[in-house]
Amino acid sequence: MVHSRNSLPDGAAIVVVDIMKIKDGMFQEDWDVTEGALTEAESKSKRPMFGDKFPAVSFTQSKLSSLW
């Protein structure tokens, strides 16, 4: 399982979890889970979803969100 945060050119960000199934040393399956990272204003806990910084732009307001 790999977690990552990908910043988009407009300041929004996406959080990704990549889950891989490996059997006997061979790659079998892959699942991806993605979610737009919240800004500080959107966060109920006032903590970033990933890392120590909030994205500058809400993913829901990003012009690039429709491409993801």
Gaussian input, Z-matrix of N, CA and C with variables (Angstrom, degrees):
# hf/3-21g

backbone

0 1
 N
 C     1     B1
 C     2     B2     1     A1
 N     3     B3     2     A2     1     D1
 C     4     B4     3     A3     2     D2
 C     5     B5     4     A4     3     D3
 N     6     B6     5     A5     4     D4
 C     7     B7     6     A6     5     D5
 C     8     B8     7     A7     6     D6
 N     9     B9     8     A8     7     D7
 C    10    B10     9     A9     8     D8
 C    11    B11    10    A10     9     D9
 N    12    B12    11    A11    10    D10
 C    13    B13    12    A12    11    D11
 C    14    B14    13    A13    12    D12
 N    15    B15    14    A14    13    D13
 C    16    B16    15    A15    14    D14
 C    17    B17    16    A16    15    D15
 N    18    B18    17    A17    16    D16
 C    19    B19    18    A18    17    D17
 C    20    B20    19    A19    18    D18
 N    21    B21    20    A20    19    D19
 C    22    B22    21    A21    20    D20
 C    23    B23    22    A22    21    D21
 N    24    B24    23    A23    22    D22
 C    25    B25    24    A24    23    D23
 C    26    B26    25    A25    24    D24
 N    27    B27    26    A26    25    D25
 C    28    B28    27    A27    26    D26
 C    29    B29    28    A28    27    D27
 N    30    B30    29    A29    28    D28
 C    31    B31    30    A30    29    D29
 C    32    B32    31    A31    30    D30
 N    33    B33    32    A32    31    D31
 C    34    B34    33    A33    32    D32
 C    35    B35    34    A34    33    D33
 N    36    B36    35    A35    34    D34
 C    37    B37    36    A36    35    D35
 C    38    B38    37    A37    36    D36
 N    39    B39    38    A38    37    D37
 C    40    B40    39    A39    38    D38
 C    41    B41    40    A40    39    D39
 N    42    B42    41    A41    40    D40
 C    43    B43    42    A42    41    D41
 C    44    B44    43    A43    42    D42
 N    45    B45    44    A44    43    D43
 C    46    B46    45    A45    44    D44
 C    47    B47    46    A46    45    D45
 N    48    B48    47    A47    46    D46
 C    49    B49    48    A48    47    D47
 C    50    B50    49    A49    48    D48
 N    51    B51    50    A50    49    D49
 C    52    B52    51    A51    50    D50
 C    53    B53    52    A52    51    D51
 N    54    B54    53    A53    52    D52
 C    55    B55    54    A54    53    D53
 C    56    B56    55    A55    54    D54
 N    57    B57    56    A56    55    D55
 C    58    B58    57    A57    56    D56
 C    59    B59    58    A58    57    D57
 N    60    B60    59    A59    58    D58
 C    61    B61    60    A60    59    D59
 C    62    B62    61    A61    60    D60
 N    63    B63    62    A62    61    D61
 C    64    B64    63    A63    62    D62
 C    65    B65    64    A64    63    D63
 N    66    B66    65    A65    64    D64
 C    67    B67    66    A66    65    D65
 C    68    B68    67    A67    66    D66
 N    69    B69    68    A68    67    D67
 C    70    B70    69    A69    68    D68
 C    71    B71    70    A70    69    D69
 N    72    B72    71    A71    70    D70
 C    73    B73    72    A72    71    D71
 C    74    B74    73    A73    72    D72
 N    75    B75    74    A74    73    D73
 C    76    B76    75    A75    74    D74
 C    77    B77    76    A76    75    D75
 N    78    B78    77    A77    76    D76
 C    79    B79    78    A78    77    D77
 C    80    B80    79    A79    78    D78
 N    81    B81    80    A80    79    D79
 C    82    B82    81    A81    80    D80
 C    83    B83    82    A82    81    D81
 N    84    B84    83    A83    82    D82
 C    85    B85    84    A84    83    D83
 C    86    B86    85    A85    84    D84
 N    87    B87    86    A86    85    D85
 C    88    B88    87    A87    86    D86
 C    89    B89    88    A88    87    D87
 N    90    B90    89    A89    88    D88
 C    91    B91    90    A90    89    D89
 C    92    B92    91    A91    90    D90
 N    93    B93    92    A92    91    D91
 C    94    B94    93    A93    92    D92
 C    95    B95    94    A94    93    D93
 N    96    B96    95    A95    94    D94
 C    97    B97    96    A96    95    D95
 C    98    B98    97    A97    96    D96
 N    99    B99    98    A98    97    D97
 C   100   B100    99    A99    98    D98
 C   101   B101   100   A100    99    D99
 N   102   B102   101   A101   100   D100
 C   103   B103   102   A102   101   D101
 C   104   B104   103   A103   102   D102
 N   105   B105   104   A104   103   D103
 C   106   B106   105   A105   104   D104
 C   107   B107   106   A106   105   D105
 N   108   B108   107   A107   106   D106
 C   109   B109   108   A108   107   D107
 C   110   B110   109   A109   108   D108
 N   111   B111   110   A110   109   D109
 C   112   B112   111   A111   110   D110
 C   113   B113   112   A112   111   D111
 N   114   B114   113   A113   112   D112
 C   115   B115   114   A114   113   D113
 C   116   B116   115   A115   114   D114
 N   117   B117   116   A116   115   D115
 C   118   B118   117   A117   116   D116
 C   119   B119   118   A118   117   D117
 N   120   B120   119   A119   118   D118
 C   121   B121   120   A120   119   D119
 C   122   B122   121   A121   120   D120
 N   123   B123   122   A122   121   D121
 C   124   B124   123   A123   122   D122
 C   125   B125   124   A124   123   D123
 N   126   B126   125   A125   124   D124
 C   127   B127   126   A126   125   D125
 C   128   B128   127   A127   126   D126
 N   129   B129   128   A128   127   D127
 C   130   B130   129   A129   128   D128
 C   131   B131   130   A130   129   D129
 N   132   B132   131   A131   130   D130
 C   133   B133   132   A132   131   D131
 C   134   B134   133   A133   132   D132
 N   135   B135   134   A134   133   D133
 C   136   B136   135   A135   134   D134
 C   137   B137   136   A136   135   D135
 N   138   B138   137   A137   136   D136
 C   139   B139   138   A138   137   D137
 C   140   B140   139   A139   138   D138
 N   141   B141   140   A140   139   D139
 C   142   B142   141   A141   140   D140
 C   143   B143   142   A142   141   D141
 N   144   B144   143   A143   142   D142
 C   145   B145   144   A144   143   D143
 C   146   B146   145   A145   144   D144
 N   147   B147   146   A146   145   D145
 C   148   B148   147   A147   146   D146
 C   149   B149   148   A148   147   D147
 N   150   B150   149   A149   148   D148
 C   151   B151   150   A150   149   D149
 C   152   B152   151   A151   150   D150
 N   153   B153   152   A152   151   D151
 C   154   B154   153   A153   152   D152
 C   155   B155   154   A154   153   D153
 N   156   B156   155   A155   154   D154
 C   157   B157   156   A156   155   D155
 C   158   B158   157   A157   156   D156
 N   159   B159   158   A158   157   D157
 C   160   B160   159   A159   158   D158
 C   161   B161   160   A160   159   D159
 N   162   B162   161   A161   160   D160
 C   163   B163   162   A162   161   D161
 C   164   B164   163   A163   162   D162
 N   165   B165   164   A164   163   D163
 C   166   B166   165   A165   164   D164
 C   167   B167   166   A166   165   D165
 N   168   B168   167   A167   166   D166
 C   169   B169   168   A168   167   D167
 C   170   B170   169   A169   168   D168
 N   171   B171   170   A170   169   D169
 C   172   B172   171   A171   170   D170
 C   173   B173   172   A172   171   D171
 N   174   B174   173   A173   172   D172
 C   175   B175   174   A174   173   D173
 C   176   B176   175   A175   174   D174
 N   177   B177   176   A176   175   D175
 C   178   B178   177   A177   176   D176
 C   179   B179   178   A178   177   D177
 N   180   B180   179   A179   178   D178
 C   181   B181   180   A180   179   D179
 C   182   B182   181   A181   180   D180
 N   183   B183   182   A182   181   D181
 C   184   B184   183   A183   182   D182
 C   185   B185   184   A184   183   D183
 N   186   B186   185   A185   184   D184
 C   187   B187   186   A186   185   D185
 C   188   B188   187   A187   186   D186
 N   189   B189   188   A188   187   D187
 C   190   B190   189   A189   188   D188
 C   191   B191   190   A190   189   D189
 N   192   B192   191   A191   190   D190
 C   193   B193   192   A192   191   D191
 C   194   B194   193   A193   192   D192
 N   195   B195   194   A194   193   D193
 C   196   B196   195   A195   194   D194
 C   197   B197   196   A196   195   D195
 N   198   B198   197   A197   196   D196
 C   199   B199   198   A198   197   D197
 C   200   B200   199   A199   198   D198
 N   201   B201   200   A200   199   D199
 C   202   B202   201   A201   200   D200
 C   203   B203   202   A202   201   D201

   B1=1.4385
   B2=1.5279
   B3=1.3245
   B4=1.4568
   B5=1.5264
   B6=1.3455
   B7=1.4597
   B8=1.5271
   B9=1.3273
   B10=1.4584
   B11=1.5246
   B12=1.3121
   B13=1.4681
   B14=1.5111
   B15=1.3191
   B16=1.4593
   B17=1.5179
   B18=1.3327
   B19=1.4634
   B20=1.5174
   B21=1.3185
   B22=1.4593
   B23=1.5288
   B24=1.3298
   B25=1.4607
   B26=1.5293
   B27=1.3300
   B28=1.4687
   B29=1.5279
   B30=1.3314
   B31=1.4634
   B32=1.5140
   B33=1.3250
   B34=1.4685
   B35=1.5300
   B36=1.3237
   B37=1.4623
   B38=1.5143
   B39=1.3095
   B40=1.4555
   B41=1.5251
   B42=1.3331
   B43=1.4541
   B44=1.5267
   B45=1.3320
   B46=1.4601
   B47=1.5273
   B48=1.3262
   B49=1.4619
   B50=1.5243
   B51=1.2981
   B52=1.4601
   B53=1.5263
   B54=1.3202
   B55=1.4629
   B56=1.5213
   B57=1.3181
   B58=1.4649
   B59=1.5233
   B60=1.3163
   B61=1.4573
   B62=1.5262
   B63=1.3317
   B64=1.4609
   B65=1.5176
   B66=1.3142
   B67=1.4577
   B68=1.5240
   B69=1.3222
   B70=1.4661
   B71=1.5222
   B72=1.3394
   B73=1.4524
   B74=1.5185
   B75=1.3319
   B76=1.4645
   B77=1.5353
   B78=1.2967
   B79=1.4609
   B80=1.5285
   B81=1.3455
   B82=1.4629
   B83=1.5317
   B84=1.3366
   B85=1.4644
   B86=1.5227
   B87=1.3551
   B88=1.4560
   B89=1.5283
   B90=1.3251
   B91=1.4649
   B92=1.5200
   B93=1.3180
   B94=1.4611
   B95=1.5154
   B96=1.3273
   B97=1.4561
   B98=1.5189
   B99=1.3294
   B100=1.4603
   B101=1.5251
   B102=1.3205
   B103=1.4619
   B104=1.5183
   B105=1.3142
   B106=1.4573
   B107=1.5148
   B108=1.3308
   B109=1.4719
   B110=1.5262
   B111=1.3152
   B112=1.4629
   B113=1.5284
   B114=1.3287
   B115=1.4585
   B116=1.5322
   B117=1.3182
   B118=1.4709
   B119=1.5262
   B120=1.3151
   B121=1.4749
   B122=1.5281
   B123=1.3349
   B124=1.4685
   B125=1.5274
   B126=1.3265
   B127=1.4669
   B128=1.5299
   B129=1.3212
   B130=1.4681
   B131=1.5254
   B132=1.3336
   B133=1.4641
   B134=1.5257
   B135=1.3425
   B136=1.4655
   B137=1.5307
   B138=1.3406
   B139=1.4662
   B140=1.5261
   B141=1.3230
   B142=1.4655
   B143=1.5272
   B144=1.3114
   B145=1.4627
   B146=1.5240
   B147=1.3260
   B148=1.4612
   B149=1.5152
   B150=1.3189
   B151=1.4595
   B152=1.5130
   B153=1.3285
   B154=1.4654
   B155=1.5275
   B156=1.3297
   B157=1.4614
   B158=1.5254
   B159=1.3232
   B160=1.4676
   B161=1.5303
   B162=1.3320
   B163=1.4610
   B164=1.5300
   B165=1.3143
   B166=1.4694
   B167=1.5195
   B168=1.3422
   B169=1.4632
   B170=1.5228
   B171=1.3163
   B172=1.4581
   B173=1.5250
   B174=1.3234
   B175=1.4586
   B176=1.5272
   B177=1.3320
   B178=1.4667
   B179=1.5288
   B180=1.3288
   B181=1.4630
   B182=1.5258
   B183=1.3125
   B184=1.4595
   B185=1.5277
   B186=1.3096
   B187=1.4655
   B188=1.5275
   B189=1.3293
   B190=1.4571
   B191=1.5258
   B192=1.3255
   B193=1.4710
   B194=1.5260
   B195=1.3206
   B196=1.4628
   B197=1.5266
   B198=1.3255
   B199=1.4635
   B200=1.5215
   B201=1.3278
   B202=1.4555
   B203=1.4789
   A1=107.55
   A2=115.77
   A3=121.89
   A4=108.36
   A5=116.46
   A6=122.03
   A7=108.05
   A8=117.06
   A9=119.31
   A10=110.17
   A11=114.23
   A12=121.67
   A13=106.46
   A14=115.87
   A15=121.10
   A16=109.64
   A17=115.88
   A18=121.01
   A19=109.69
   A20=115.38
   A21=121.70
   A22=108.93
   A23=118.58
   A24=121.09
   A25=115.06
   A26=117.93
   A27=119.87
   A28=113.53
   A29=118.80
   A30=121.92
   A31=114.46
   A32=118.03
   A33=121.28
   A34=108.38
   A35=116.01
   A36=119.50
   A37=110.33
   A38=114.75
   A39=122.33
   A40=108.07
   A41=116.41
   A42=121.84
   A43=107.41
   A44=116.53
   A45=121.79
   A46=109.74
   A47=115.72
   A48=122.25
   A49=106.00
   A50=115.79
   A51=121.68
   A52=107.05
   A53=116.76
   A54=122.78
   A55=108.02
   A56=115.97
   A57=120.35
   A58=110.37
   A59=115.95
   A60=121.68
   A61=107.45
   A62=114.53
   A63=120.98
   A64=107.69
   A65=116.93
   A66=122.42
   A67=108.69
   A68=115.69
   A69=121.68
   A70=111.71
   A71=115.86
   A72=121.01
   A73=114.82
   A74=117.42
   A75=121.63
   A76=109.90
   A77=115.45
   A78=121.83
   A79=109.29
   A80=116.77
   A81=121.71
   A82=112.86
   A83=116.52
   A84=120.83
   A85=110.08
   A86=115.09
   A87=121.18
   A88=108.86
   A89=115.84
   A90=121.79
   A91=107.61
   A92=117.01
   A93=122.63
   A94=108.87
   A95=115.66
   A96=121.82
   A97=106.13
   A98=117.16
   A99=120.65
   A100=110.42
   A101=114.35
   A102=120.59
   A103=108.29
   A104=116.39
   A105=120.00
   A106=110.44
   A107=116.57
   A108=121.23
   A109=109.64
   A110=115.11
   A111=121.16
   A112=111.24
   A113=116.20
   A114=121.11
   A115=107.96
   A116=116.46
   A117=119.46
   A118=110.92
   A119=117.41
   A120=121.15
   A121=111.69
   A122=117.35
   A123=121.41
   A124=112.93
   A125=117.29
   A126=121.98
   A127=111.22
   A128=116.69
   A129=119.93
   A130=111.64
   A131=117.19
   A132=121.04
   A133=112.47
   A134=116.74
   A135=123.52
   A136=111.27
   A137=115.37
   A138=122.24
   A139=108.21
   A140=117.08
   A141=119.04
   A142=111.35
   A143=116.92
   A144=121.35
   A145=111.15
   A146=116.43
   A147=121.22
   A148=107.77
   A149=117.12
   A150=120.37
   A151=111.87
   A152=115.51
   A153=119.92
   A154=113.86
   A155=116.80
   A156=120.28
   A157=110.95
   A158=113.92
   A159=120.35
   A160=109.21
   A161=117.43
   A162=118.63
   A163=109.78
   A164=116.28
   A165=120.94
   A166=112.21
   A167=116.77
   A168=122.34
   A169=109.28
   A170=116.60
   A171=121.37
   A172=109.76
   A173=117.02
   A174=120.49
   A175=110.71
   A176=117.38
   A177=120.41
   A178=111.76
   A179=117.56
   A180=121.23
   A181=112.19
   A182=116.74
   A183=121.04
   A184=110.78
   A185=116.41
   A186=120.60
   A187=111.12
   A188=116.24
   A189=121.16
   A190=112.92
   A191=118.46
   A192=120.97
   A193=112.08
   A194=117.57
   A195=119.87
   A196=112.03
   A197=117.11
   A198=120.82
   A199=111.67
   A200=116.14
   A201=118.76
   A202=111.56
   D1=130.93
   D2=-179.77
   D3=-125.69
   D4=129.80
   D5=175.72
   D6=-105.57
   D7=141.60
   D8=175.47
   D9=-152.14
   D10=159.28
   D11=175.09
   D12=-123.39
   D13=123.65
   D14=-178.09
   D15=-112.25
   D16=122.49
   D17=178.48
   D18=-86.22
   D19=136.94
   D20=177.75
   D21=-94.52
   D22=157.65
   D23=-176.78
   D24=-58.18
   D25=-26.31
   D26=-178.44
   D27=-88.70
   D28=4.24
   D29=177.56
   D30=100.54
   D31=-8.87
   D32=175.15
   D33=-78.25
   D34=169.25
   D35=179.81
   D36=-144.64
   D37=157.37
   D38=178.62
   D39=-128.14
   D40=138.10
   D41=176.58
   D42=-103.65
   D43=131.66
   D44=-174.72
   D45=-126.43
   D46=137.55
   D47=169.45
   D48=-117.84
   D49=124.22
   D50=179.17
   D51=-111.01
   D52=117.47
   D53=-177.33
   D54=-110.01
   D55=124.55
   D56=-178.03
   D57=-120.86
   D58=140.47
   D59=175.44
   D60=-105.90
   D61=123.14
   D62=179.05
   D63=-123.16
   D64=128.96
   D65=-179.00
   D66=-127.68
   D67=126.70
   D68=-179.19
   D69=53.34
   D70=38.80
   D71=177.79
   D72=76.74
   D73=5.65
   D74=-178.22
   D75=-114.52
   D76=135.78
   D77=176.67
   D78=-64.91
   D79=129.28
   D80=-178.05
   D81=-112.93
   D82=-51.85
   D83=-174.61
   D84=-145.95
   D85=162.64
   D86=179.62
   D87=-145.28
   D88=133.96
   D89=175.18
   D90=-126.96
   D91=141.36
   D92=176.37
   D93=-120.70
   D94=136.58
   D95=174.98
   D96=-124.49
   D97=126.16
   D98=-179.26
   D99=-126.90
   D100=150.25
   D101=176.84
   D102=-151.85
   D103=138.33
   D104=176.26
   D105=-66.13
   D106=131.69
   D107=179.40
   D108=-71.57
   D109=142.12
   D110=-178.86
   D111=-85.35
   D112=149.08
   D113=171.77
   D114=-80.01
   D115=170.75
   D116=179.12
   D117=-61.60
   D118=-36.63
   D119=179.53
   D120=-65.85
   D121=-31.62
   D122=-179.25
   D123=-84.38
   D124=-20.52
   D125=-174.65
   D126=-77.71
   D127=124.66
   D128=177.48
   D129=-72.73
   D130=-32.96
   D131=-178.83
   D132=-85.94
   D133=-12.91
   D134=-175.28
   D135=62.76
   D136=28.56
   D137=174.57
   D138=-121.63
   D139=142.22
   D140=177.79
   D141=-64.25
   D142=150.99
   D143=178.41
   D144=-68.45
   D145=-30.26
   D146=-175.65
   D147=-151.50
   D148=132.11
   D149=179.46
   D150=77.12
   D151=-155.60
   D152=-175.43
   D153=-119.56
   D154=10.95
   D155=-179.54
   D156=-132.43
   D157=147.79
   D158=175.30
   D159=-89.87
   D160=151.63
   D161=173.24
   D162=-69.34
   D163=153.65
   D164=-179.47
   D165=-74.96
   D166=-27.23
   D167=-175.60
   D168=-126.64
   D169=140.88
   D170=175.93
   D171=-65.84
   D172=136.19
   D173=178.86
   D174=-61.16
   D175=-35.36
   D176=-179.48
   D177=-67.71
   D178=-22.85
   D179=178.70
   D180=-96.96
   D181=-6.31
   D182=-179.22
   D183=-70.43
   D184=135.66
   D185=176.53
   D186=-68.50
   D187=-18.20
   D188=-178.47
   D189=-88.73
   D190=-9.19
   D191=-176.44
   D192=-62.29
   D193=-30.85
   D194=-179.33
   D195=-70.66
   D196=-17.45
   D197=179.80
   D198=-84.26
   D199=-16.94
   D200=-174.67
   D201=-87.46

